[in-house]
Amino acid sequence: MNKENSLKNISIIGLGYVGLPLALLADKKGYSVIGIDIDTKKVELVNKKISPFEDKDVARQLKSSKIEASIDFSRIKDSLIVIICVPTPVDTNHMPNLELVENASRKVGEHLKKGQLVILESTVNPGVSERIVRPILEKTSGLKCGQDFYLAHCPERINPGDAKWNVSNINRVVGALSDTGLKLAVDFYKSIIDGDVKPMKSIREAEAVKMVENSFRDINIAFVNELAIFFSKLGIDVVNVIEGAATKPFSFMPHFPGCGVGGHCIPVDPYYLIEYAKKHGFNHDFLALARRINSQMPEYAVEQVRVGLNEKKQSINGAKVAVLGLAYKPDIDDYRESPSFGIIKSLKSFGAKVVSYDPFVPSKSSVKTLSEALKKADAVVIATAHTEFKKISPKKYKDNGVKVIVDGRNCLDKEKFQKAGLVYKGIGR
Ligand SMILES: NC(=O)c1ccc[n+]([C@@H]2O[C@H](COP(=O)([O-])OP(=O)(O)OC[C@H]3O[C@@H](n4cnc5c(N)ncnc54)[C@H](O)[C@@H]3O)[C@@H](O)[C@H]2O)c1
């Protein structure tokens, strides 16, 4: 590898919600970026400058970018830095699946050259970089980590759809297996982001940071979900209570209840720590409980449908229920681990006739339009707070014969809907 030529060359492995925005940022900052993915369709789209997923910023930036995409891992040969951004899912039993990280590491190792820095951005539990990625890279390349090549971990914190925080301004933490690797990685992130870059004492600390961040969120959401269930029995609106508590200027951070936690991070990452702890003979009880509470929220939302219909002297069995929203959060098309699917399954198990609609996820929607979804529906579940759904008036629901609204995201004006004569059920309000 010619170091002079390669200093501004980087390769990004995995062009998804994490890899593509990072590639675009590096491109904007003057790096020559090659994006590598095993998905040929995605590679074709990126080369045609079409975003493979719904994201206005990515779509806009791609148009003027010089990024090249490929399925050929040998293209990493001219890069000083190779960044791995592949998924880290769990299987149906919630067991971490590191196969994609292993596969990507193997392919990178086959083409690794002396002097290169490999950065793992995928979310992993402590120990994965050192115990899994490093040996694969060493074995397939025949090179020695810390001597011939370097390995670092910089967990990604991107929050798709966030108007304020994006890949260019979120602070980063970096850990590495050698001082040279750490310096190279810190210098790289400092050259592309406006936020701070904090070097960690070890690569395991950097891995642990991401586990802590997402577990923190899962636990706090579980806490307010539990409050929501109890406070609703007392007739106390938990959202008002949380907003009241949030007036305290210190030691309180508001989290809000909902019909379930979705996405590739919060309902997934804690399992990496839970399972890793088990291997060390430790039970992460707090995390496991949070997972259990949050996983039950789709059932709780369905219970609100049942109770609401009951108030109108109607059975859930045979009722038409429209589930609005399949994406796991507003105005994006990512439906991975979305609670909507649990809600649909549970509604069907009670004999409800379910239709689903999401303008961002047409491939998974059972009907093509909102009108079709609402027509003669007895109850509606707002499972995603898409802007379009927040604008639907009580009148529109009533005109379609809807009697019950279950606001799974607490995103509607409760009083307005109640005044209109609809049964309104929120999550804890
Ligand atoms: N999505 C988020 O909001 C987010 C935020 C922070 C961190 N993360 C973490 O970042 C990682 C990537 O997540 P994502 O949301 O970008 O996933 P994604 O599914 O959107 O994209 C991953 C890409 O990697 C490709 N890929 C899979 N195996 C590959 C291989 N062996 N070689 C090359 N490419 C391969 C896939 O085809 C896909 O295009 C995960 O570990 C995730 O936990 C995600």
PDBQT file of the ligand as one rigid body, heavy atoms in Angstrom, charges set to zero:
ROOT
HETATM    1  N1  LIG A 501     -29.563   2.080  12.951  1.00  0.00    +0.000 N 
HETATM    2  C1  LIG A 501     -29.181   2.810  13.982  1.00  0.00    +0.000 C 
HETATM    3  O1  LIG A 501     -29.865   3.747  14.384  1.00  0.00    +0.000 OA
HETATM    4  C2  LIG A 501     -27.878   2.526  14.707  1.00  0.00    +0.000 A 
HETATM    5  C3  LIG A 501     -27.389   3.489  15.594  1.00  0.00    +0.000 A 
HETATM    6  C4  LIG A 501     -26.217   3.255  16.255  1.00  0.00    +0.000 A 
HETATM    7  C5  LIG A 501     -25.544   2.049  16.056  1.00  0.00    +0.000 A 
HETATM    8  N2  LIG A 501     -26.044   1.113  15.212  1.00  0.00    +0.000 N 
HETATM    9  C6  LIG A 501     -25.273  -0.120  15.030  1.00  0.00    +0.000 C 
HETATM   10  O2  LIG A 501     -24.587  -0.045  13.790  1.00  0.00    +0.000 OA
HETATM   11  C7  LIG A 501     -24.520  -1.332  13.175  1.00  0.00    +0.000 C 
HETATM   12  C8  LIG A 501     -25.108  -1.276  11.786  1.00  0.00    +0.000 C 
HETATM   13  O3  LIG A 501     -26.488  -0.981  11.881  1.00  0.00    +0.000 OA
HETATM   14  P1  LIG A 501     -27.317  -0.393  10.663  1.00  0.00    +0.000 P 
HETATM   15  O4  LIG A 501     -28.573   0.116  11.244  1.00  0.00    +0.000 OA
HETATM   16  O5  LIG A 501     -26.496   0.517   9.824  1.00  0.00    +0.000 OA
HETATM   17  O6  LIG A 501     -27.619  -1.724   9.833  1.00  0.00    +0.000 OA
HETATM   18  P2  LIG A 501     -28.216  -1.791   8.342  1.00  0.00    +0.000 P 
HETATM   19  O7  LIG A 501     -28.889  -3.101   8.240  1.00  0.00    +0.000 OA
HETATM   20  O8  LIG A 501     -28.979  -0.560   8.023  1.00  0.00    +0.000 OA
HETATM   21  O9  LIG A 501     -26.934  -1.780   7.413  1.00  0.00    +0.000 OA
HETATM   22  C9  LIG A 501     -25.928  -2.728   7.469  1.00  0.00    +0.000 C 
HETATM   23  C10 LIG A 501     -25.406  -3.021   6.070  1.00  0.00    +0.000 C 
HETATM   24  O10 LIG A 501     -24.362  -4.000   6.203  1.00  0.00    +0.000 OA
HETATM   25  C11 LIG A 501     -24.455  -4.873   5.087  1.00  0.00    +0.000 C 
HETATM   26  N3  LIG A 501     -23.754  -6.102   5.420  1.00  0.00    +0.000 N 
HETATM   27  C12 LIG A 501     -24.166  -7.142   6.188  1.00  0.00    +0.000 A 
HETATM   28  N4  LIG A 501     -23.192  -8.058   6.268  1.00  0.00    +0.000 NA
HETATM   29  C13 LIG A 501     -22.137  -7.594   5.553  1.00  0.00    +0.000 A 
HETATM   30  C14 LIG A 501     -20.856  -8.095   5.256  1.00  0.00    +0.000 A 
HETATM   31  N5  LIG A 501     -20.437  -9.248   5.743  1.00  0.00    +0.000 N 
HETATM   32  N6  LIG A 501     -20.047  -7.348   4.497  1.00  0.00    +0.000 NA
HETATM   33  C15 LIG A 501     -20.470  -6.163   3.998  1.00  0.00    +0.000 A 
HETATM   34  N7  LIG A 501     -21.668  -5.627   4.245  1.00  0.00    +0.000 NA
HETATM   35  C16 LIG A 501     -22.498  -6.352   5.004  1.00  0.00    +0.000 A 
HETATM   36  C17 LIG A 501     -25.944  -5.043   4.867  1.00  0.00    +0.000 C 
HETATM   37  O11 LIG A 501     -26.218  -5.484   3.565  1.00  0.00    +0.000 OA
HETATM   38  C18 LIG A 501     -26.447  -3.619   5.139  1.00  0.00    +0.000 C 
HETATM   39  O12 LIG A 501     -26.486  -2.848   3.949  1.00  0.00    +0.000 OA
HETATM   40  C19 LIG A 501     -25.221  -2.284  14.136  1.00  0.00    +0.000 C 
HETATM   41  O13 LIG A 501     -24.274  -2.877  14.974  1.00  0.00    +0.000 OA
HETATM   42  C20 LIG A 501     -26.125  -1.362  14.929  1.00  0.00    +0.000 C 
HETATM   43  O14 LIG A 501     -26.403  -1.875  16.214  1.00  0.00    +0.000 OA
HETATM   44  C21 LIG A 501     -27.189   1.327  14.513  1.00  0.00    +0.000 A 
ENDROOT
TORSDOF 0
